[in-house]
Amino acid sequence: MPWYEESFGEDYLLVYRHRNRAGAGREVEAAAEWLDLKKGESVLDLCCGTGRHSIALDDLGLKVTGIDLSSVLLQVARENSRGRRIEYVHGDMRDLPFTEGSFDAVLNLFTSFGYFAEDDENVKVLSEIARVTRHGGRFLVDFLNRKAVESSLVPRSEREQEGTRILEERWIDGDFVRKKITLTDHRGERHYEERVKMYDRDQMLRMMEAAGLTVGQVRGDFDGSLYSGDSPRMIITGRVER
């Protein structure tokens, strides 16, 4: 089973519980400004997880669709979004179940890219973003900065949360950054892996161009700083111009 089908379950909710809606709100406000999103426009939250960013987009008056491969995370998203008009869809980001030009904008946040070992599979994701975005529509991909990861990776961290010991071990494996997560509690010991293929700025821009995405700006964080080698993030925005 691929790591991304196994890791995004009940234990994921515990490991990443510190990711809160306040942080998502700040990120979405920046994204909305950069993409010039207008109230009522249709937006796809690609790899929406528990709906943190979808809810923040809904708060701005946007017509929001969230899609994710994890049924567990989607169920939590639906529970978190009761009373809202957000549509949540189960699907694979390489083969989106939407018609061409369905959305005014597509957002891919929180390093939800690079999950696949082969470049062609990751390019499929970018091609799908281009396909489902209308002509003149906008996109944002929030990805890690390879140089920053390689220079500041913390090999090991450990904490306890709600009676569960969480050990995270990280390492660089060629073009991949990998993480092994071990959870230990009264239920015993469970192990999960996360693996993201790292790309530098030039590689990302080439892949995006090949996929039909026109890059406009590359920022290094959600404060809006321009990208540099030591930026914490690589946030790419642009348009779809068929």
C-alpha positions in Angstrom: 0.0 0.0 0.0 1.4 3.5 -0.9 2.4 5.5 2.2 -0.2 8.2 1.5 -3.0 5.7 1.6 -1.9 4.3 5.0 -0.7 7.5 6.8 -3.8 9.8 6.6 -6.0 8.0 9.1 -7.0 8.4 12.8 -3.4 8.6 14.0 -2.7 11.4 11.5 -5.3 13.5 13.4 -3.3 13.1 16.6 0.1 13.7 15.1 -1.0 17.0 13.4 -3.5 18.2 15.9 -1.3 21.3 16.5 -2.1 22.6 13.0 -5.0 24.9 13.8 -7.6 26.9 12.0 -6.1 30.2 13.0 -2.9 29.4 11.0 -5.0 28.3 8.1 -7.0 31.5 8.2 -3.8 33.6 7.9 -2.6 31.5 5.0 -5.9 31.8 3.1 -6.1 35.5 3.6 -2.7 35.9 2.0 -3.6 33.5 -0.8 -6.8 35.3 -1.5 -5.0 38.6 -1.8 -2.3 37.3 -4.1 -4.9 35.5 -6.3 -7.4 38.4 -6.2 -10.2 36.1 -5.1 -13.6 37.6 -5.2 -16.7 36.7 -3.2 -18.7 34.1 -4.9 -15.9 32.7 -7.0 -15.4 28.9 -7.2 -12.3 27.5 -5.5 -10.9 24.0 -5.2 -9.0 23.1 -2.0 -6.9 20.3 -3.5 -5.9 17.8 -0.8 -8.2 19.5 1.8 -7.6 17.1 4.7 -9.7 18.0 7.7 -11.0 21.2 6.0 -9.0 23.8 7.8 -8.3 25.9 4.6 -11.7 25.1 3.1 -13.4 26.6 6.1 -11.2 29.7 5.9 -12.0 30.1 2.2 -15.7 29.7 3.0 -15.4 32.5 5.6 -14.3 34.8 2.7 -17.6 34.1 0.9 -16.1 31.8 -1.8 -17.8 28.8 -3.3 -15.6 26.0 -1.9 -15.0 22.4 -3.0 -12.6 20.3 -1.1 -11.1 17.0 -2.3 -9.0 14.4 -0.6 -8.1 10.8 -0.9 -8.5 10.0 2.8 -12.1 9.1 3.8 -11.1 9.5 7.4 -10.0 13.1 7.0 -13.0 13.9 4.8 -15.4 12.7 7.5 -13.7 15.1 10.0 -13.9 17.9 7.4 -17.6 17.3 7.0 -18.2 17.3 10.7 -16.1 20.5 11.1 -18.1 22.2 8.3 -21.7 21.5 9.5 -23.9 24.4 8.5 -21.6 25.5 5.7 -22.0 25.1 2.0 -18.7 23.5 1.4 -18.8 20.4 -0.9 -16.3 17.7 0.0 -15.4 15.1 -2.6 -13.4 11.8 -2.4 -10.8 11.6 -5.2 -7.2 11.2 -6.4 -5.4 14.4 -7.2 -3.9 12.8 -10.4 -7.4 12.2 -11.8 -9.8 14.9 -10.6 -13.5 14.1 -10.9 -14.4 17.5 -12.4 -14.9 18.8 -15.9 -12.5 21.1 -17.6 -12.6 24.7 -16.4 -14.7 24.0 -13.3 -13.0 26.4 -11.0 -11.9 30.1 -10.8 -8.9 29.0 -8.7 -7.2 25.9 -7.3 -5.2 26.0 -4.1 -2.8 23.2 -3.1 -1.6 23.9 0.5 0.5 22.4 3.3 3.0 20.5 1.1 0.4 18.3 -0.5 2.6 17.8 -3.6 5.5 15.5 -4.4 3.8 12.4 -3.0 4.7 10.2 -5.9 8.1 8.7 -6.7 7.9 9.3 -10.4 8.1 12.8 -11.9 5.4 11.9 -14.4 2.9 11.2 -11.6 3.6 14.6 -10.0 3.3 16.3 -13.3 -0.2 14.7 -13.7 -1.2 16.6 -10.6 -0.1 19.9 -12.1 -1.8 19.0 -15.4 -5.1 18.3 -13.5 -4.8 21.7 -11.8 -4.5 23.3 -15.2 -7.4 21.3 -16.7 -10.0 22.0 -14.0 -9.1 25.7 -13.8 -11.0 28.0 -16.2 -9.1 30.1 -18.8 -7.7 33.1 -16.9 -8.2 31.3 -13.6 -5.5 31.3 -10.9 -3.6 28.7 -8.9 -1.4 28.5 -5.8 0.9 25.6 -4.9 2.4 25.8 -1.4 5.5 23.5 -1.4 8.6 23.0 0.7 11.9 24.7 -0.2 14.4 21.9 -0.9 17.4 24.0 0.2 15.8 25.0 3.5 14.9 21.4 4.2 18.4 20.1 3.4 20.0 22.8 5.6 17.7 22.7 8.6 16.2 19.2 8.9 15.7 18.1 12.5 16.6 14.4 12.5 14.6 13.4 15.5 11.9 14.9 17.8 9.7 13.4 20.5 6.7 14.5 22.4 3.7 13.2 24.3 0.2 14.1 23.3 -3.0 12.8 25.0 -1.2 9.9 26.5 0.5 8.9 23.3 4.3 9.1 22.7 5.1 10.4 19.3 8.5 9.9 17.8 9.4 11.5 14.5 12.6 10.6 12.6 13.5 12.5 9.5 16.2 12.0 6.8 17.2 12.9 3.3 17.1 10.0 0.8 18.4 11.3 -2.5 15.6 13.5 -3.9 13.2 12.6 -1.1 12.7 13.9 2.4 11.4 11.0 4.5 9.8 10.8 7.9 9.1 7.8 10.1 6.5 8.3 12.8 6.2 5.9 15.7 3.2 6.2 18.1 3.3 4.3 21.4 0.4 4.1 23.9 -1.9 1.6 25.5 -2.8 0.2 22.1 0.8 -0.7 21.4 3.2 0.6 18.8 2.3 1.9 15.3 4.5 3.0 12.5 3.9 5.3 9.6 6.0 6.8 6.8 5.8 10.0 4.9 7.8 10.6 1.8 7.9 13.7 -0.4 9.9 14.2 -3.5 11.8 17.4 -3.4 12.1 19.8 -6.3 14.0 23.0 -6.6 12.5 26.2 -8.0 13.7 25.7 -11.5 12.4 22.1 -11.6 9.0 23.2 -10.4 8.8 26.0 -12.9 9.7 23.6 -15.8 7.1 21.1 -14.7 4.4 23.7 -14.3 5.1 25.1 -17.8 4.9 21.6 -19.2 1.6 21.1 -17.5 0.1 24.3 -18.9 0.5 26.6 -15.9 1.8 30.1 -16.3 3.8 31.1 -13.2 3.5 34.7 -12.0 5.3 34.9 -8.7 7.3 32.7 -6.3 7.2 33.7 -2.6 9.1 32.3 0.3 6.5 32.5 3.0 2.9 33.5 3.7 4.2 37.0 4.8 4.8 37.6 1.1 8.6 37.7 1.1 10.1 36.9 -2.3 11.6 33.4 -2.6 15.3 32.9 -1.9 17.5 29.9 -1.2 16.9 30.0 2.6 13.1 30.8 2.4 11.0 28.4 4.6 8.6 27.7 1.8 8.2 27.9 -2.0 4.7 29.3 -2.7 4.0 29.5 -6.4 1.1 31.5 -7.9 0.0 32.1 -11.4 -2.7 31.7 -14.1 -4.0 29.2 -16.5 -3.9 30.7 -20.0 -4.9 28.1 -22.6 
